[in-house]
Amino acid sequence: MAEKVVIIGSGPSGWTAALYASRANLDPLVFAGRPSQLMLPGGQLMFTTEVENFPGYPNGITGPEMMTEFRQQALKFGTRVMTDNGPTNTVEQSDGYDIVHHWQDVASVTLNQGSPFKITSDKGSVVEAHSVIISTGARANYLGLPSEQQYLNRGVSACAVCDGALPRFRNKPLVVVGGGDSAVEEATYLTKFASTVYLIHRRDELRASKIMAQRALENPKIKVLWNSAVKEVKGNDQAGVTSVILSSTVGEPDRELETTGMFVAIGHTPNTDFLGGQLALNDKGYIKLTQPQRTYTSIEGVFAAGDVADDYYRQAITAAGTGCMAALDAERYLAAKGVH
């Protein structure tokens, strides 16, 4: 028997979609995923130590704690999670991230043959569904340095809006890596808090649009370091990041630059490989939404929420909002099809 709705992904959008779908008596089934080197169940918030900009948490909260609360609220209303032993809603099996290794991930989907859609897990389980919500998120691109990973969330970040206002960065020199519009936007945003923002770029000209590049070059708090690349992130256990080592792309000697934070702004990669090209994507590889103010994709009955379909905002609050929208869209789609 086909599920009414299957939700793929377990970040803010996935759990919010599950909450709304369960309260609508759709008995949603979530494929929450397994840990990997690139992502964790719960999405990018699982790599975030402090969240201060999500409404309802005036004292802040850690990303993992927030995702635990999202998940518990969805489970409270009947959401089920696909585990190695099949779907479950029992608190004992679903409480605590020590059990994520027993959650199933999605290996592939069959969407282009219409409903019921087929979802195949990494364990070989096949689930059919009348509707599907894809909320697999996007992962930030990093430089790939061991020292970068060592200081992730201790001075290394990929989101200025998320982390820039934290006390560790205020009135301190900060580094932004990149040369496109995103890097310039991050650098400009950080000037609200930093003493100086160093924009590190491998070339001698920014890739950003002319107007964005001009704003950066004219901003007295932004200093562009041309023909440079980050070679190593340095720091200690107490302070986190303390400096970066820059190498030259034109043969000049390495240099050390004092900083308390490095923000990497070299793009994101949406988690869409498992789709096998069955859904229309935009020119950046994100799922293309086919109607304004809706979460419809190119296949009827398949909806997308969160960062996998958002190459612009990429915030937990916007992801949660579109998770709500996707659940409501799925509910109305199923009602129109006579699925109750």
Secondary structure as UniProt FT lines:
FT   STRAND          3..8
FT   HELIX           12..23
FT   TURN            24..25
FT   STRAND          29..31
FT   TURN            41..42
FT   HELIX           43..47
FT   TURN            55..56
FT   TURN            58..59
FT   HELIX           63..76
FT   TURN            77..78
FT   STRAND          80..83
FT   TURN            84..85
FT   STRAND          86..88
FT   HELIX           91..94
FT   HELIX           97..102
FT   STRAND          106..110
FT   TURN            112..113
FT   STRAND          117..121
FT   TURN            122..123
FT   STRAND          126..134
FT   STRAND          138..140
FT   HELIX           146..150
FT   TURN            153..155
FT   STRAND          156..157
FT   HELIX           160..163
FT   TURN            164..165
FT   HELIX           167..169
FT   TURN            170..171
FT   STRAND          173..177
FT   HELIX           181..190
FT   TURN            191..193
FT   STRAND          196..200
FT   HELIX           210..218
FT   TURN            220..221
FT   STRAND          222..225
FT   STRAND          228..236
FT   TURN            237..239
FT   STRAND          240..248
FT   STRAND          255..258
FT   STRAND          261..264
FT   STRAND          268..270
FT   HELIX           273..275
FT   TURN            276..277
FT   TURN            283..284
FT   TURN            292..293
FT   TURN            300..301
FT   STRAND          302..304
FT   HELIX           306..309
FT   HELIX           316..336
FT   TURN            337..338
//
